[in-house]
Amino acid sequence: QQQVKQSPQSLIVQKGGISIINCAYENTAFDYFPWYQQFPGKGPALLIAIRPDVSEKKEGRFTISFNKSAKQFSLHIMDSQPGDSATYFCAASMALTGNQFYFGTGTSLTVIP
Amino acid sequence: GAVVSQHPSRVICKSGTSVKIECRSLDFQATTMFWYRQFPKQSLMLMATSNEGSKATYEQGVEKDKFLINHASLTLSTLTVTSAHPEDSSFYICSARVAAPTSVGGYTFGSGTRLTVV
């Protein structure tokens, strides 16, 4: 059973555009929602993360929007660049209990010049 | 920041042999290590969770006798794929929970190991 559902599976955006990736979850006990960026042949790298007590977090060009009532969260990449082309995974965890991460299925982002 | 060094990055082995993958926490103590497996263009699937000094907890469907995990110290965890077969070919990634989290979430990932069994 997929604990975290992610869409779209792939995304093509023009340079300078906004990339939006969405995730939804069911378990209301999750209290930590990170986004990871993964380049081919490399491990995932933490991009940005949010806890459910805030509705939005912004770091540079990356923003997480969090809707607790809808159990959804999304990643927005502003001014998308070719170097942002990678696979993005959302995840959820009960971090305070040291539990595992539940990953979304991933979104392959391609930013075309 | 917290860094996990994973080796080797790539390994090719013959069917029937064993392969050991190491993950070392370089500047922190990793009390908990997670081992993931990732097939091409798919998500990360948790294989097992290990805590230093105790037996690993394996996820359903993961053969504990085939995927041996050792977490003997706070800075080293190993995954040994025993009697490897071509279907074990995959990308294996470790992740460590920082003992005293200083960043959001307190988790960091290794760079992954591409295992090819021929």
Boltz contact constraints between the chains, C-beta under 6 A:
constraints:
  - contact:
      token1: [A, 32]
      token2: [B, 105]
      max_distance: 6.0
  - contact:
      token1: [A, 34]
      token2: [B, 105]
      max_distance: 6.0
  - contact:
      token1: [A, 42]
      token2: [B, 111]
      max_distance: 6.0
  - contact:
      token1: [A, 43]
      token2: [B, 93]
      max_distance: 6.0
  - contact:
      token1: [A, 43]
      token2: [B, 109]
      max_distance: 6.0
  - contact:
      token1: [A, 43]
      token2: [B, 110]
      max_distance: 6.0
  - contact:
      token1: [A, 43]
      token2: [B, 111]
      max_distance: 6.0
  - contact:
      token1: [A, 43]
      token2: [B, 112]
      max_distance: 6.0
  - contact:
      token1: [A, 44]
      token2: [B, 109]
      max_distance: 6.0
  - contact:
      token1: [A, 49]
      token2: [B, 104]
      max_distance: 6.0
  - contact:
      token1: [A, 49]
      token2: [B, 105]
      max_distance: 6.0
  - contact:
      token1: [A, 95]
      token2: [B, 105]
      max_distance: 6.0
  - contact:
      token1: [A, 98]
      token2: [B, 32]
      max_distance: 6.0
  - contact:
      token1: [A, 98]
      token2: [B, 97]
      max_distance: 6.0
  - contact:
      token1: [A, 100]
      token2: [B, 34]
      max_distance: 6.0
  - contact:
      token1: [A, 100]
      token2: [B, 46]
      max_distance: 6.0
  - contact:
      token1: [A, 103]
      token2: [B, 43]
      max_distance: 6.0
  - contact:
      token1: [A, 103]
      token2: [B, 44]
      max_distance: 6.0
  - contact:
      token1: [A, 105]
      token2: [B, 43]
      max_distance: 6.0
  - contact:
      token1: [A, 106]
      token2: [B, 43]
      max_distance: 6.0
